[in-house]
Amino acid sequence: MPIPTIAAIETTEFQLPMHGELRWGSQSSLAVAHHVLVTVALSDDSRGVAEAPPRPTIYGETAATVIAIIRDELAPRLLGQPADSAWARMAPIRNNHTAKGALDMAVHDALAQHAGHSLAEHLGATQARVRVSYILGIGGRDEVLAEAARVVAQGVRVLKVKVGRDWEDDLARIRDLQTMFGATVDLYADANETMQADKAGARLAALREMGLCYCEEPLPVEQVRARAALRAQDALPIIADDSAFTVRDLQRELELDTFDILNIKTPRTGYTASLAMAALTHGRGKGIMVGSQAGSTIGAARAAIFAARPEIEHPSELSFFLKLREEITDRPLILVDGWLMVREALAVQIDPARLRAMTVRAPA
């Protein structure tokens, strides 16, 4: 069966209101999900969609730059070309992670339809369900505990707790969560590079003694030797995220042995590079989880399908949609005792009326 070419690429800017802000790191915050929906049509009329979640404080992208780089640089490289060459044709364009990631995921979605396969079959995803975690941001005690109670009532059983602005407050918040939920909810920390090298070992040991599962990016990425030394202490399993944006980054981190678990975020590496990263990581005996980069329901669904690959065993960040007040999909995702069924992720589609209602209109 010949590979179809890419016939059309569309972008739609949309905004979704949230239940409060998400705050992380030393000063980052997110108050509204301001994303871009990318639609790809192939020459055989197969269509695919994916979500680009721009994060200015992480990747330097905004919704406007995502739309511009797709319109001005990426679409001209892809239109009329075989769909299976999309990632390679985008490679010369540096950075612009979520723009390229969304295009790649939409192309894969369309190619699965072209072949008459489900996206799970296309990606080699064989697990029937995936274990889900929820990102719990930094905030006041009552605010954070109320949010935790709300999402646990909605089926979450793993909380990723943002830390890094006030260590004693971080520990108090973790103790409060443990008092609230006991052994029914697992916790792990995300420091977003905020720890200091001379204190990180003791802090990871303290988190281990409190029963946390792991810690994501405790040290600044540029402190490569310190990060390798911290991993060698084996105080608590370390998750790589900011240190492994790309396949090239990952190869460096594997060479230096700086982490235990890789957080693959399909919105920034698409499916093509994410598959390569999973193979490299699994081949070195490291663990893997999947992050949806604070995506809406369509983003979570697309990431969940990838997370159902057999080598991915750790809880994946697939429940940010619980923090959103509105959606653009035709159905919600439902969590049952910490799990998301892949068949439900496969069924999620864009609701055109909801998308129109949430679309950001360009000025006349």
C-alpha positions in Angstrom: 0.0 0.0 0.0 1.6 3.3 -1.1 2.2 5.9 1.6 -0.1 8.9 1.1 1.2 12.4 1.0 0.3 15.3 3.3 -2.4 17.3 1.6 -3.4 19.9 4.2 -2.4 21.2 7.7 -4.7 23.3 9.8 -4.1 25.0 13.2 -6.8 26.2 15.6 -5.9 28.3 18.7 -8.2 27.6 21.7 -8.4 28.4 25.4 -9.8 26.3 28.3 -10.4 27.8 31.7 -9.0 26.0 34.7 -9.8 25.2 38.3 -7.2 27.6 39.8 -3.6 28.0 38.8 -0.9 25.4 38.5 2.3 26.7 40.1 5.7 25.0 39.9 9.4 25.6 40.1 10.8 28.9 41.4 8.3 31.2 39.6 6.3 29.4 36.8 2.5 29.3 36.7 -0.3 28.4 34.4 -3.8 30.0 34.8 -5.4 29.0 31.5 -4.8 26.2 29.0 -4.0 28.2 25.8 -3.2 25.5 23.2 -3.2 24.8 19.5 -5.1 22.0 17.8 -3.2 20.7 14.8 -5.1 18.8 12.1 -3.4 16.9 9.2 -5.2 15.6 6.1 -3.5 13.1 3.8 -4.0 12.6 0.1 -6.4 9.6 0.7 -8.6 11.8 3.0 -7.3 10.2 6.2 -7.2 12.8 9.0 -5.4 13.1 12.3 -5.4 15.5 15.1 -3.1 16.4 18.0 -2.7 19.1 20.6 0.3 21.5 20.9 0.5 22.8 24.5 2.9 25.8 24.3 4.9 26.4 27.5 6.8 29.7 27.3 8.8 29.2 30.5 9.8 25.7 29.4 10.2 25.7 25.6 9.9 29.4 24.8 6.8 28.7 22.6 3.5 30.5 22.6 0.3 29.7 20.7 1.2 32.4 18.3 4.7 31.0 17.6 3.4 27.5 17.2 1.0 28.7 14.5 3.6 30.8 12.9 6.3 28.2 12.7 3.8 25.6 11.3 2.5 28.1 8.7 5.8 29.6 7.6 8.4 26.8 8.0 7.0 23.3 8.8 3.9 23.1 6.5 5.9 24.2 3.4 8.4 21.3 4.2 5.6 18.7 4.6 2.9 19.5 2.1 2.9 17.1 -0.9 5.5 14.9 0.8 5.1 11.3 1.9 3.5 11.3 5.4 6.1 8.8 6.8 8.9 11.3 6.2 7.4 14.1 8.3 9.6 13.9 11.3 12.8 13.8 9.3 11.7 16.7 7.2 11.0 18.8 10.3 14.4 17.9 11.9 16.3 20.9 10.4 14.1 23.3 12.3 15.5 23.6 15.8 13.5 23.7 19.0 9.8 24.5 18.5 9.2 21.2 20.3 5.4 21.2 20.7 4.8 22.5 17.2 6.8 19.6 15.7 5.4 17.1 18.3 1.8 17.9 17.5 2.4 17.7 13.7 4.1 14.3 14.1 1.4 12.9 16.3 -1.4 14.1 14.0 0.5 12.5 11.0 0.7 9.2 12.9 -3.0 9.4 13.8 -3.8 9.9 10.1 -1.5 7.1 9.0 -3.2 4.7 11.4 -6.5 5.6 9.8 -5.0 5.1 6.4 -3.8 1.6 7.3 -7.2 0.7 8.9 -5.6 0.2 12.3 -6.4 1.8 15.7 -3.8 4.2 16.9 -2.9 1.7 19.6 -2.1 -1.0 17.0 -0.2 1.5 15.0 2.0 2.4 18.0 2.4 -1.1 19.3 0.5 -0.3 22.5 -0.7 -3.6 24.0 -1.7 -2.8 27.5 -5.5 -2.5 28.1 -5.1 0.1 30.8 -2.5 2.6 32.2 -1.9 3.8 35.7 -2.4 7.6 36.0 -0.9 10.3 38.1 -2.0 13.9 38.7 0.2 17.0 38.9 -0.4 18.8 42.2 1.0 22.3 42.1 2.5 24.6 44.8 0.0 26.6 46.7 -1.6 27.4 50.0 -2.3 24.4 52.3 -6.1 24.6 52.1 -6.0 25.1 48.3 -3.7 22.2 47.7 -5.4 19.8 50.0 -8.8 20.7 48.5 -7.6 20.0 45.0 -6.0 16.7 46.1 -9.3 15.6 47.7 -11.2 16.6 44.6 -9.1 14.6 42.1 -8.7 11.6 44.4 -12.5 11.5 44.6 -12.4 11.4 40.7 -10.2 8.3 40.6 -6.6 9.5 41.0 -4.4 7.3 43.1 -0.9 8.8 42.4 0.0 12.4 43.1 3.0 14.2 41.7 3.7 16.9 44.2 5.5 20.1 43.0 8.2 21.2 45.5 11.0 23.8 45.5 9.9 27.2 46.8 9.9 26.5 50.5 11.4 23.1 51.7 9.7 23.1 55.1 6.4 24.0 53.6 6.9 21.2 51.0 7.4 18.6 53.7 4.4 19.9 55.7 2.3 19.6 52.6 3.4 16.1 51.9 2.7 15.1 55.5 -0.8 16.6 55.2 -1.4 14.5 52.1 -0.2 11.4 53.7 -2.5 12.0 56.7 -5.4 12.6 54.4 -5.0 9.5 52.2 -2.7 7.1 54.0 -1.6 4.2 51.8 -4.4 4.6 49.3 -2.5 7.3 47.4 1.2 7.1 46.2 3.2 10.3 46.2 6.3 11.5 44.3 8.0 14.8 44.1 8.9 17.2 41.2 11.6 19.7 42.2 11.9 21.3 38.7 15.7 21.8 39.1 15.3 23.9 42.4 17.5 21.9 44.8 21.1 22.8 45.6 23.8 20.2 45.0 25.1 20.2 48.6 21.6 19.6 50.0 20.0 17.4 47.4 21.2 14.1 48.7 19.8 14.7 52.2 16.6 16.0 50.8 16.1 12.9 48.6 16.8 10.7 51.6 14.2 12.6 53.6 11.7 12.1 50.9 12.5 8.4 50.8 12.1 8.1 54.5 8.6 9.7 54.1 7.7 7.0 51.6 7.8 8.9 48.4 8.4 6.9 45.2 10.8 9.1 43.3 11.8 12.7 42.6 11.9 14.5 39.2 14.8 16.7 38.2 16.1 17.7 41.7 19.1 19.7 40.3 19.6 22.2 37.5 20.2 20.5 34.2 23.6 22.2 33.6 25.0 20.7 36.8 25.8 17.5 34.9 28.5 16.1 37.2 26.5 16.9 40.3 23.5 15.2 38.8 25.5 12.1 38.0 26.9 12.0 41.5 23.5 12.4 43.0 22.2 9.5 41.0 25.1 7.4 42.2 24.1 8.0 45.8 20.9 6.0 45.1 19.0 8.0 47.7 15.7 8.0 45.7 14.9 7.1 42.1 15.4 10.2 39.9 13.1 11.0 37.0 14.6 12.8 33.9 12.4 15.4 32.3 14.0 18.8 31.5 17.4 17.1 31.0 16.1 14.9 28.2 14.0 17.1 25.8 15.4 15.3 22.7 16.9 12.0 21.6 20.3 13.7 21.6 19.8 14.9 25.2 18.7 11.4 26.3 21.9 9.8 24.8 24.0 12.2 26.9 22.0 11.4 30.1 22.3 7.7 29.5 26.0 8.0 28.9 26.4 9.8 32.2 23.9 7.7 34.1 22.0 10.6 35.6 18.5 9.1 36.1 16.5 6.0 36.8 13.2 6.8 35.0 12.6 8.8 31.9 9.5 11.0 31.6 8.6 10.9 27.9 6.4 13.8 26.9 4.8 13.0 23.6 3.7 16.6 22.9 7.3 17.7 22.7 8.9 14.6 20.9 5.9 13.4 18.9 5.4 9.7 18.5 8.5 9.2 16.2 11.1 10.5 18.7 9.2 9.1 21.7 9.4 5.6 20.2 13.2 6.0 19.7 13.6 7.3 23.3 11.6 4.5 24.7 13.7 1.9 22.9 17.0 3.5 24.1 15.8 3.9 27.7 14.4 0.4 27.9 17.5 -1.1 26.3 19.6 0.4 29.2 17.3 -1.1 31.8 15.8 2.3 32.9 12.1 2.8 33.7 9.7 4.9 31.6 6.6 7.1 32.4 4.7 9.4 30.0 3.8 13.0 30.6 1.1 14.9 28.7 2.6 18.4 29.4 -0.6 19.6 31.1 -2.7 18.7 28.1 -6.5 18.7 27.8 -8.5 15.5 27.2 -7.4 15.1 23.6 -3.7 15.5 24.7 -4.2 13.1 27.6 -5.9 10.5 25.4 -3.1 10.6 22.8 -0.4 10.3 25.5 -2.3 7.5 27.2 -2.3 5.4 24.0 1.4 5.7 23.8 1.7 4.9 27.5 0.1 1.5 26.8 3.2 0.3 25.1 4.5 -2.8 27.0 7.8 -1.3 28.2 6.1 1.6 30.1 5.3 0.5 33.6 5.4 3.6 35.8 2.4 5.9 36.5 1.9 8.5 33.7 0.7 12.1 34.0 -2.5 11.7 32.1 -5.1 13.4 34.3 -4.5 17.2 33.9 -8.0 17.4 32.3 -9.4 17.1 35.8 -8.1 20.7 36.3 -10.0 22.1 33.3 -13.5 23.6 33.5 -14.2 23.2 29.8 -13.2 20.8 27.0 -13.2 20.4 23.2 -13.8 16.6 23.1 -17.0 14.7 22.6 -16.6 12.8 25.9 -14.7 12.9 29.2 -12.0 10.4 30.3 -13.0 8.4 33.4 -10.5 7.1 35.9 -11.3 4.0 37.9 -9.3 3.4 41.1 -6.2 5.0 39.5 -6.5 3.5 36.0 -7.5 4.8 32.6 -8.8 2.3 30.1 -7.1 2.5 26.7 -10.3 1.8 24.8 -11.7 5.0 26.3 -8.7 7.0 25.2 -9.1 5.6 21.7 -12.8 6.6 21.5 -12.1 10.3 22.3 -12.8 12.7 19.4 -12.9 16.4 18.9 -16.4 17.9 19.3 -16.6 20.6 16.6 -19.2 22.7 18.5 -17.1 22.7 21.7 -14.0 23.6 19.7 -15.7 26.5 18.0 -16.9 27.8 21.4 -13.3 27.6 22.8 -11.6 28.9 19.7 -9.5 32.1 20.1 -10.6 34.5 17.3 -7.9 36.3 15.4 -8.4 40.1 15.4 -10.1 41.4 12.3 
